[in-house]
């Protein structure tokens, strides 16, 4: 599991939407929806790409925190 609310907040702060994130990751809107809603898992390369957008510290908080929402 990951912190969906924090991911969304950080994306917004950096000027991104989930739709734009899907485009940058070269995945479909259906695939991003499945990842956002925890139907499928984020890949390491996707997490690395997100890290470049919002920073590695935030990615650690979002994807590797003990307490998630």
Phi, psi and omega in degrees: 000161180219172181268092184299318182296318180292320177300312181299317180297316181293321177298315180298315179301329180263008175083024181243154171243170176297326178296313179295321177300317178301317179298315181294325179276354181060046175233161183284164177295328176293320179292317179296324178298317179296321180290315180299323182266015176060028174279324173231162186268153174285141176273162178300318181295325176293317179296321177297319178295319178296323178301322179292333181278318188242353178104144184294326180296318180293321180297320177299317179295323184283311189262343186232023179278154177284320181256115178238156181265000000 
